[in-house]
Amino acid sequence: MPARQRWARWLLWLVLALAIAAGTGSRLLDNLPSPPQHATVAPSVLYDRYGTPIAEIGPSVPHASLGLEDMAPALVDALVAVLDPSFLERDGVDAGTYAAALRRLWGEPDLARDGIMRRYLETVHDPHDDAASEARLLLAELRLGRQLSRPEILERFANIVYLGRGAYGVHAAANAWYGVPASDLTVTQAAYIASLVDAPWGVDAVSGPAEDRYRSARQDRDRVLVTMYEHGMLTSDELATGRSQPVPAGVRPAAALGVGAAGPGAPDHGTPDHGALDAAAGGFVRMLIAEAGLTAAVGQAYVQLVERYGIHRVVTGGLHVTTSVDVPAQRAAVQAVRAQLDSTASSAAGAEVAVLDRSGDVRVLVSAASAPTAGNVDIEAGLRPRPLGDLLGPAADALGAWIGDDVDDGISAVTVPLAGDVSQVAAAFSVIATGGERRTSRIVLETSDIPPSRSLPDRDTDRWLMERTLVPAATSITELRAGMDSLTLPSGVPALGRAAVSTGTGDAWFAGWTTHYSAAVRITSRLPTAGIELAPATGELFAAVLDPLQHPP
């Protein structure tokens, strides 16, 4: 066969193979799941175990979704300049998109190419889920480029990106930083907000010298202005004018973040509690039930949710979270704590209570502080870490590692790291109650995309499984169990428990269990010498909290 015919045949086969590959790839992309639809911001709602809403987690600044036509043109230009100056000039999934996606898959990120598509997907995907794996993100990026136009992708990203001060999306950011709609931003203001895409704390984190406090923020803004000029978005005069403007001009004070209790007639965000959830950067927790002392429980759930999903999804993803909290029992516990602190006001500084059921679920979690005079009890106040003392006794080596940070220097050195971690003490005693099986304390039962009142088949549910492990050193557990005191609850239900007083601080502890529950109580003393006086009160509080759970009204 002549060489020319062989080359023509090979070329024909090559063209045919490429056509088959292109057709197969197109069908595969068409069959991929649709890109995430989280183009708007929706707060997450927390419920108790019976489906009663107890708290809402959402952005600190009111959110609104805008079309690109409703944003200042300078803002659109600034966002594009920061992320990908040629983004809107290309269409769909081009060769550069495939090349950049493959480079990322091979461990060579290229944020200068299709950065907006990638960042949008990384924002709306769960960072701790398999769906956020590199390969899945690559496929989602290709599908996104086929389904949506470049302006639509930019619009979605602009409406959910976090831009500091609790503001998600450009509309909220324009109001949070300058008190104007996104349509009224000047070139300088738009450049500053766009610079926050990579550094959303901005002026709030002053890093410059005393004579130029906002130098770092100004430099970031000016880099955006220069990039806009280099790509023909600004004239030289506009660049010079923009760079001459001081950054803090017109910037409003930062909105307070934290936990607020909202009741009838209360402000939307309530009164911030800066000691509770200051770590909730960009989010705000609004208590829907204000009188049940739920801040410690909601705080613990918040931390677990952020660890699992990331703060962006928790604050903006509209999760419906079912917790293990038992609101009727929580209310009864708050009343019992308030009565006990009123009766011991001269010596008690505060109290904490945690009750776990046999599954390890946190049913009750109360933290409170007491003023020197009776009748002035601040339920939901966080208490400082205090030494655990001799509560564990001979079981310190077996159980202390789950309660405190440091067991090497003896159990007297062990501290409860957070106010809510009294639940860890209750969990340690549940190990004894189960004969050596540790059940990690859990406060989040499941999350879903719709409220828990809907039927299960209609809900996309992420159930949080209970972790169970066997505990070594069973001899110590047996010794501790043998040292328990017997007591009887007011309803006649038998219980076992152990009391102790922390040497050095005088904090009084009581921990134990009934057939169905384990619980821990700590009353914090004002003076180290007051512990002996408070010790009987811990047993009384233990019985008063557990009794309603044994026989609910």
C-alpha positions as CSV (number, residue, x, y, z in Angstrom):
1,M,0.0,0.0,0.0
2,P,1.4,3.4,-0.9
3,A,2.7,5.5,2.0
4,R,0.2,8.3,1.1
5,Q,-2.7,5.9,1.5
6,R,-1.4,4.6,4.8
7,W,-1.1,8.1,6.2
8,A,-4.6,9.0,4.9
9,R,-6.1,5.9,6.6
10,W,-4.3,6.7,9.9
11,L,-5.6,10.2,9.7
12,L,-9.1,9.0,9.1
13,W,-8.9,6.7,12.1
14,L,-7.5,9.5,14.2
15,V,-10.4,11.9,13.2
16,L,-12.9,9.1,13.9
17,A,-11.4,8.4,17.4
18,L,-11.4,12.1,18.3
19,A,-15.0,12.4,17.2
20,I,-16.0,9.4,19.3
21,A,-14.1,10.7,22.3
22,A,-15.7,14.1,22.0
23,G,-19.2,12.7,21.7
24,T,-18.6,10.3,24.7
25,G,-17.2,13.2,26.8
26,S,-20.1,15.4,25.9
27,R,-22.6,12.7,26.9
28,L,-20.7,12.1,30.2
29,L,-20.8,15.8,31.0
30,D,-24.5,16.0,30.2
31,N,-25.1,13.2,32.7
32,L,-23.2,14.8,35.5
33,P,-25.2,16.2,38.5
34,S,-26.3,19.8,38.1
35,P,-24.1,22.4,39.8
36,P,-25.1,23.5,43.3
37,Q,-28.0,25.9,43.4
38,H,-26.9,27.8,46.5
39,A,-26.9,31.1,44.8
40,T,-28.7,32.8,47.7
41,V,-28.0,32.9,51.4
42,A,-30.3,31.1,53.8
43,P,-29.7,30.9,57.6
44,S,-29.5,27.5,59.3
45,V,-32.1,26.5,61.9
46,L,-31.5,24.4,65.0
47,Y,-34.3,22.3,66.5
48,D,-34.6,20.3,69.7
49,R,-35.2,16.5,69.6
50,Y,-39.0,17.1,69.2
51,G,-38.7,19.5,66.2
52,T,-39.1,22.8,68.1
53,P,-37.0,25.6,66.6
54,I,-34.5,26.8,69.2
55,A,-32.0,28.9,67.4
56,E,-31.1,30.4,64.0
57,I,-27.6,30.8,62.6
58,G,-27.3,33.3,59.8
59,P,-25.3,36.3,58.4
60,S,-24.8,39.3,60.6
61,V,-25.8,41.7,57.8
62,P,-29.1,41.3,55.9
63,H,-28.6,39.5,52.6
64,A,-30.1,40.2,49.2
65,S,-29.4,38.6,45.8
66,L,-28.7,41.1,42.9
67,G,-28.4,40.7,39.2
68,L,-25.2,42.0,37.6
69,E,-27.2,44.9,36.2
70,D,-28.1,46.0,39.7
71,M,-24.5,46.2,40.8
72,A,-22.3,49.2,40.1
73,P,-20.3,48.6,36.9
74,A,-17.1,49.4,38.7
75,L,-17.9,46.6,41.2
76,V,-18.3,44.0,38.5
77,D,-15.1,45.2,36.9
78,A,-13.2,45.1,40.2
79,L,-14.4,41.5,41.0
80,V,-13.3,40.3,37.6
81,A,-10.0,42.1,37.9
82,V,-9.3,40.4,41.2
83,L,-10.2,36.9,40.2
84,D,-9.8,36.5,36.4
85,P,-9.5,39.6,34.2
86,S,-10.4,37.6,31.0
87,F,-13.2,35.7,32.6
88,L,-16.1,37.4,30.7
89,E,-14.2,37.5,27.5
90,R,-14.3,33.7,27.1
91,D,-17.4,31.5,26.7
92,G,-18.4,28.2,28.3
93,V,-15.8,25.5,28.7
94,D,-12.8,26.3,26.5
95,A,-9.5,24.6,26.1
96,G,-8.0,26.8,28.9
97,T,-10.7,25.6,31.3
98,Y,-9.8,21.9,30.6
99,A,-6.1,22.6,30.9
100,A,-6.5,24.5,34.2
101,A,-8.8,21.8,35.6
102,L,-6.3,19.0,34.7
103,R,-3.4,21.0,36.2
104,R,-5.4,21.3,39.5
105,L,-6.1,17.5,39.4
106,W,-2.4,16.9,39.1
107,G,-1.6,19.2,42.0
108,E,-0.7,22.4,40.1
109,P,-3.4,25.0,41.0
110,D,-3.9,27.8,38.6
111,L,-6.1,30.5,40.2
112,A,-5.4,32.9,37.4
113,R,-7.5,30.8,35.1
114,D,-11.2,30.3,35.7
115,G,-10.7,31.4,39.4
116,I,-14.4,32.5,39.6
117,M,-15.8,29.2,38.6
118,R,-13.5,27.3,41.0
119,R,-14.1,29.6,43.9
120,Y,-17.8,29.5,43.5
121,L,-17.8,25.7,43.6
122,E,-15.4,25.5,46.6
123,T,-17.7,27.9,48.4
124,V,-21.0,26.0,47.9
125,H,-19.6,22.5,48.2
126,D,-19.2,20.8,51.6
127,P,-15.4,21.0,52.3
128,H,-15.5,17.9,54.4
129,D,-17.6,15.7,52.1
130,D,-16.5,13.4,49.4
131,A,-18.4,15.6,47.0
132,A,-15.7,18.2,47.4
133,S,-12.9,15.9,46.3
134,E,-10.6,17.3,43.6
135,A,-12.0,14.9,40.9
136,R,-15.6,15.8,41.7
137,L,-14.9,19.5,41.7
138,L,-13.2,19.1,38.4
139,L,-16.3,17.5,36.9
140,A,-18.6,20.0,38.6
141,E,-16.5,22.8,37.1
142,L,-16.8,21.5,33.6
143,R,-20.6,20.9,34.0
144,L,-21.0,24.4,35.5
145,G,-19.3,25.9,32.4
146,R,-21.7,24.1,30.1
147,Q,-24.9,24.9,32.0
148,L,-24.4,28.5,32.9
149,S,-23.0,31.5,31.1
150,R,-20.0,33.4,32.4
151,P,-22.1,36.4,33.7
152,E,-24.5,34.0,35.5
153,I,-21.5,32.3,37.3
154,L,-20.1,35.7,38.3
155,E,-23.5,36.8,39.5
156,R,-23.8,33.7,41.7
157,F,-20.4,34.1,43.2
158,A,-20.9,37.8,43.9
159,N,-24.0,37.1,45.8
160,I,-22.5,34.5,48.2
161,V,-18.8,35.4,48.7
162,Y,-17.9,36.4,52.2
163,L,-16.6,40.0,52.4
164,G,-16.1,40.7,56.1
165,R,-18.2,42.2,58.9
166,G,-20.7,39.3,58.7
167,A,-21.6,40.3,55.1
168,Y,-22.2,37.6,52.5
169,G,-22.6,38.9,49.0
170,V,-21.8,42.3,47.5
171,H,-25.2,43.9,48.6
172,A,-24.6,43.1,52.2
173,A,-20.9,44.2,52.0
174,A,-21.8,47.6,50.5
175,N,-24.2,48.2,53.4
176,A,-21.8,46.8,56.0
177,W,-18.8,48.8,54.9
178,Y,-20.2,52.0,53.4
179,G,-23.9,52.1,54.2
180,V,-25.0,52.3,50.5
181,P,-26.6,49.9,48.0
182,A,-24.2,47.9,45.8
183,S,-25.5,50.0,42.9
184,D,-24.1,53.2,44.4
185,L,-20.5,52.2,45.1
186,T,-17.8,54.4,43.8
187,V,-14.8,53.1,41.9
188,T,-12.7,53.4,45.1
189,Q,-15.2,51.7,47.3
190,A,-15.8,48.9,44.7
191,A,-12.1,48.2,44.5
192,Y,-11.8,48.0,48.3
193,I,-14.7,45.5,48.6
194,A,-13.2,43.4,45.8
195,S,-9.9,43.3,47.6
196,L,-11.7,41.6,50.5
197,V,-12.4,38.5,48.4
198,D,-9.0,37.2,49.6
199,A,-8.8,39.1,52.9
200,P,-12.4,39.6,54.2
201,W,-11.3,41.1,57.5
202,G,-10.0,44.3,55.8
203,V,-9.8,47.4,57.9
204,D,-11.1,45.5,60.9
205,A,-7.6,43.9,61.2
206,V,-5.5,47.0,61.3
207,S,-1.9,46.1,60.6
208,G,-0.2,49.3,59.6
209,P,2.0,51.7,61.6
210,A,0.5,54.4,63.9
211,E,1.0,57.1,61.3
212,D,-0.8,55.0,58.6
213,R,-3.0,52.5,60.4
214,Y,-4.8,51.4,57.2
215,R,-1.7,51.0,55.0
216,S,-2.2,47.3,54.4
217,A,-5.8,47.7,53.4
218,R,-5.0,50.7,51.2
219,Q,-2.3,48.7,49.4
220,D,-4.7,45.8,48.7
221,R,-7.2,48.3,47.3
222,D,-4.7,50.0,45.2
223,R,-3.6,46.7,43.7
224,V,-7.1,46.2,42.5
225,L,-7.2,49.7,41.0
226,V,-4.0,49.1,39.1
227,T,-5.2,45.8,37.7
228,M,-8.4,47.5,36.6
229,Y,-6.3,50.1,34.8
230,E,-4.0,47.6,33.2
231,H,-7.0,45.8,31.7
232,G,-8.7,48.9,30.4
233,M,-11.4,49.2,33.0
234,L,-10.1,52.6,34.3
235,T,-8.6,55.7,32.8
236,S,-5.3,57.1,34.2
237,D,-7.3,59.9,35.8
238,E,-9.7,57.5,37.5
239,L,-6.7,55.5,38.7
240,A,-5.0,58.5,40.2
241,T,-8.2,59.8,41.8
242,G,-9.0,56.4,43.3
243,R,-5.5,55.9,44.8
244,S,-5.6,59.3,46.4
245,Q,-8.7,58.4,48.5
246,P,-8.1,57.3,52.1
247,V,-9.4,53.8,52.8
248,P,-11.4,54.4,56.0
249,A,-13.3,57.4,54.5
250,G,-17.0,56.5,54.8
251,V,-16.4,53.1,56.3
252,R,-18.9,52.3,59.0
253,P,-18.0,50.7,62.4
254,A,-18.0,46.9,62.3
255,A,-21.2,45.1,63.3
256,A,-21.0,43.2,66.5
257,L,-21.0,39.4,66.2
258,G,-22.0,36.9,68.8
259,V,-25.1,35.3,70.4
260,G,-28.3,37.2,71.1
261,A,-31.5,36.1,72.8
262,A,-34.5,37.2,70.9
263,G,-38.0,37.2,72.3
264,P,-41.2,39.1,71.4
265,G,-40.3,42.7,70.6
266,A,-36.6,42.1,70.8
267,P,-34.2,43.3,68.1
268,D,-33.5,40.9,65.2
269,H,-30.0,40.2,66.5
270,G,-30.6,40.6,70.2
271,T,-27.9,41.6,72.7
272,P,-24.5,40.2,71.7
273,D,-22.8,37.9,74.1
274,H,-19.2,38.2,73.3
275,G,-18.1,35.4,75.7
276,A,-20.2,32.8,73.9
277,L,-19.5,32.5,70.2
278,D,-17.0,35.2,69.3
279,A,-15.4,32.6,67.0
280,A,-18.5,32.7,64.8
281,A,-16.7,34.9,62.2
282,G,-19.3,36.2,59.8
283,G,-22.2,34.6,61.5
284,F,-24.8,35.5,64.1
285,V,-26.7,33.2,66.4
286,R,-30.2,34.3,67.3
287,M,-31.9,32.4,70.1
288,L,-35.5,31.6,69.2
289,I,-36.2,30.3,72.7
290,A,-34.7,32.8,75.2
291,E,-35.8,31.5,78.6
292,A,-34.5,27.9,78.5
293,G,-30.7,28.6,79.0
294,L,-29.8,27.1,75.6
295,T,-26.7,29.1,74.8
296,A,-24.2,26.5,76.0
297,A,-26.0,23.8,74.0
298,V,-26.3,25.8,70.9
299,G,-22.7,26.9,71.2
300,Q,-21.5,23.3,71.4
301,A,-23.7,22.4,68.4
302,Y,-22.3,25.3,66.4
303,V,-18.8,24.2,67.0
304,Q,-19.6,20.7,65.8
305,L,-21.4,21.9,62.7
306,V,-18.5,24.3,61.7
307,E,-16.0,21.4,62.1
308,R,-18.1,19.2,59.8
309,Y,-19.3,21.6,57.2
310,G,-17.3,24.8,57.4
311,I,-18.6,28.1,58.5
312,H,-19.8,29.3,55.1
313,R,-22.3,26.4,54.7
314,V,-23.5,26.6,58.3
315,V,-24.2,30.4,58.0
316,T,-25.5,30.5,54.5
317,G,-26.5,27.0,53.5
318,G,-30.0,26.8,55.1
319,L,-29.3,23.7,57.1
320,H,-32.0,22.3,59.3
321,V,-30.3,20.8,62.3
322,T,-32.0,18.4,64.7
323,T,-30.2,18.3,68.0
324,S,-30.5,16.0,71.0
325,V,-31.6,18.8,73.4
326,D,-34.8,18.1,75.3
327,V,-36.3,21.6,75.8
328,P,-38.9,20.6,78.5
329,A,-36.1,18.9,80.5
330,Q,-33.8,21.9,79.8
331,R,-36.4,24.3,81.3
332,A,-36.8,22.2,84.4
333,A,-33.0,22.1,84.8
334,V,-32.8,25.9,84.5
335,Q,-35.4,26.2,87.2
336,A,-33.5,23.8,89.4
337,V,-30.2,25.6,88.9
338,R,-31.7,29.0,89.6
339,A,-33.3,27.7,92.8
340,Q,-30.0,26.1,93.9
341,L,-28.0,29.2,93.2
342,D,-30.5,31.4,95.0
343,S,-30.2,29.2,98.1
344,T,-26.4,29.2,98.0
345,A,-25.9,32.7,96.8
346,S,-23.3,33.6,99.5
347,S,-20.9,30.9,98.5
348,A,-21.8,29.8,95.0
349,A,-20.4,31.7,92.0
350,G,-22.1,29.6,89.3
351,A,-23.2,26.1,88.2
352,E,-23.0,23.8,85.3
353,V,-25.2,20.8,84.5
354,A,-25.1,18.2,81.8
355,V,-27.4,15.2,81.3
356,L,-26.7,12.4,78.7
357,D,-29.0,9.5,77.8
358,R,-27.7,6.0,77.4
359,S,-26.9,6.7,73.7
360,G,-24.5,9.5,74.7
361,D,-26.9,12.2,73.4
362,V,-26.8,15.5,75.3
363,R,-30.3,16.0,76.6
364,V,-29.6,18.9,79.0
365,L,-26.7,21.4,79.1
366,V,-26.9,24.5,81.4
367,S,-24.3,27.1,82.4
368,A,-25.1,29.9,84.9
369,A,-23.5,32.5,87.0
370,S,-24.7,33.9,90.3
371,A,-24.4,37.4,91.7
372,P,-23.6,37.9,95.5
373,T,-27.3,38.5,96.2
374,A,-30.0,36.0,95.9
375,G,-32.4,36.2,92.9
376,N,-29.8,37.5,90.5
377,V,-28.8,34.5,88.4
378,D,-27.5,34.8,84.8
379,I,-28.4,31.6,83.0
380,E,-26.3,31.0,79.9
381,A,-23.2,32.7,81.3
382,G,-20.0,30.9,80.4
383,L,-17.8,29.9,83.3
384,R,-14.0,29.8,83.3
385,P,-12.1,26.5,83.2
386,R,-11.6,25.2,86.8
387,P,-9.6,22.2,88.1
388,L,-11.5,19.0,88.1
389,G,-10.1,17.8,91.4
390,D,-10.6,14.3,92.8
391,L,-13.9,13.4,91.2
392,L,-12.6,10.5,89.2
393,G,-10.5,9.0,91.9
394,P,-8.9,5.7,91.0
395,A,-10.4,5.9,87.5
396,A,-8.3,8.9,86.5
397,D,-5.9,7.1,84.2
398,A,-8.8,5.3,82.4
399,L,-11.2,8.3,82.0
400,G,-9.3,11.5,82.5
401,A,-8.0,11.7,78.9
402,W,-11.6,12.3,77.7
403,I,-12.2,15.1,80.2
404,G,-9.2,17.3,80.5
405,D,-6.1,18.4,78.6
406,D,-3.4,17.1,80.9
407,V,-3.4,14.0,83.0
408,D,0.3,13.5,83.4
409,D,0.6,15.5,86.6
410,G,-2.3,13.8,88.3
411,I,-6.0,14.3,88.1
412,S,-5.9,17.4,90.3
413,A,-4.3,19.2,87.4
414,V,-7.0,18.3,84.9
415,T,-9.2,21.1,83.8
416,V,-12.4,21.3,81.9
417,P,-11.4,23.3,78.8
418,L,-14.8,24.9,78.1
419,A,-17.9,25.6,80.1
420,G,-19.9,23.2,78.0
421,D,-17.5,20.4,78.6
422,V,-19.2,19.3,81.8
423,S,-20.9,17.0,79.3
424,Q,-17.5,15.2,78.9
425,V,-17.6,14.5,82.6
426,A,-21.1,13.0,82.2
427,A,-19.8,11.0,79.3
428,A,-16.9,9.6,81.3
429,F,-19.3,8.4,83.9
430,S,-21.5,6.8,81.2
431,V,-18.5,4.6,80.5
432,I,-18.8,3.3,84.0
433,A,-22.6,2.9,83.7
434,T,-22.1,0.8,80.5
435,G,-19.4,-1.4,82.0
436,G,-16.5,-0.1,79.9
437,E,-18.0,1.2,76.6
438,R,-17.3,4.8,75.7
439,R,-20.1,6.6,73.8
440,T,-18.9,10.0,72.6
441,S,-21.2,12.7,73.7
442,R,-23.3,14.0,70.8
443,I,-25.5,17.0,70.5
444,V,-26.2,17.1,66.7
445,L,-28.3,14.1,65.6
446,E,-28.8,15.0,61.9
447,T,-28.9,17.7,59.3
448,S,-31.2,18.1,56.4
449,D,-32.2,20.5,53.6
450,I,-35.8,20.8,54.9
451,P,-37.4,21.0,58.4
452,P,-37.6,17.8,60.4
453,S,-41.5,17.9,60.3
454,R,-41.3,16.6,56.7
455,S,-41.5,12.9,56.0
456,L,-38.1,11.1,55.8
457,P,-38.3,10.0,52.1
458,D,-38.7,13.7,51.2
459,R,-35.6,14.8,53.0
460,D,-31.9,14.7,52.1
461,T,-30.6,13.8,55.5
462,D,-27.1,13.6,56.9
463,R,-27.3,11.4,60.1
464,W,-24.5,11.8,62.6
465,L,-23.6,8.3,63.8
466,M,-22.7,7.6,67.4
467,E,-19.1,6.5,68.0
468,R,-18.6,3.6,70.4
469,T,-15.3,2.2,71.6
470,L,-14.2,-0.2,74.4
471,V,-12.2,1.3,77.3
472,P,-9.1,-0.3,78.7
473,A,-8.2,-0.4,82.4
474,A,-11.5,-2.0,83.4
475,T,-10.1,-2.6,86.9
476,S,-10.1,1.2,87.6
477,I,-13.7,1.4,86.3
478,T,-14.7,-1.4,88.6
479,E,-13.1,0.3,91.5
480,L,-14.8,3.6,90.8
481,R,-18.2,1.9,90.4
482,A,-17.7,0.2,93.7
483,G,-17.0,3.6,95.4
484,M,-20.3,5.1,94.2
485,D,-22.9,6.2,96.8
486,S,-26.5,5.1,96.4
487,L,-29.3,7.7,96.5
488,T,-33.0,7.8,95.6
489,L,-34.5,10.5,93.4
490,P,-37.7,12.2,94.7
491,S,-39.8,10.0,92.4
492,G,-38.3,6.8,93.9
493,V,-35.9,6.0,91.0
494,P,-32.5,4.6,92.4
495,A,-29.3,6.2,91.3
496,L,-25.5,5.9,91.9
497,G,-23.2,8.9,92.2
498,R,-20.0,10.3,93.5
499,A,-19.3,13.7,95.0
500,A,-16.0,15.5,95.3
501,V,-14.5,18.9,96.1
502,S,-11.7,20.4,94.0
503,T,-8.7,21.1,96.2
504,G,-7.5,24.6,95.6
505,T,-10.7,26.1,94.2
506,G,-13.4,24.5,96.4
507,D,-15.6,23.7,93.4
508,A,-18.1,21.0,94.3
509,W,-18.8,18.1,91.8
510,F,-21.4,15.4,91.6
511,A,-21.5,12.8,88.8
512,G,-23.4,9.6,88.4
513,W,-26.2,7.8,86.6
514,T,-29.6,6.1,86.7
515,T,-30.8,3.3,84.5
516,H,-31.4,5.6,81.6
517,Y,-29.2,8.7,82.1
518,S,-25.8,9.9,83.3
519,A,-25.2,13.4,84.6
520,A,-22.6,15.7,85.9
521,V,-23.0,18.8,88.1
522,R,-20.5,21.4,89.1
523,I,-21.1,24.3,91.5
524,T,-18.3,26.8,91.3
525,S,-17.4,28.3,94.7
526,R,-16.4,31.9,95.5
527,L,-13.7,30.8,97.9
528,P,-11.6,27.6,98.1
529,T,-13.0,27.0,101.6
530,A,-16.6,27.0,100.5
531,G,-16.5,23.6,98.7
532,I,-17.4,21.6,101.7
533,E,-20.5,23.7,102.3
534,L,-21.5,23.4,98.6
535,A,-21.0,19.6,98.4
536,P,-24.5,18.6,99.6
537,A,-26.0,21.1,97.1
538,T,-24.5,19.3,94.1
539,G,-26.3,16.1,95.1
540,E,-29.5,17.9,95.5
541,L,-29.1,19.6,92.1
542,F,-28.3,16.2,90.5
543,A,-31.5,14.7,91.8
544,A,-33.6,17.8,90.9
545,V,-32.3,17.8,87.3
546,L,-32.6,14.1,86.7
547,D,-36.0,13.5,88.3
548,P,-38.2,15.2,85.6
549,L,-36.4,13.2,82.9
550,Q,-37.3,9.9,84.7
551,H,-41.0,10.9,84.9
552,P,-41.6,13.8,82.4
553,P,-44.8,15.8,83.1
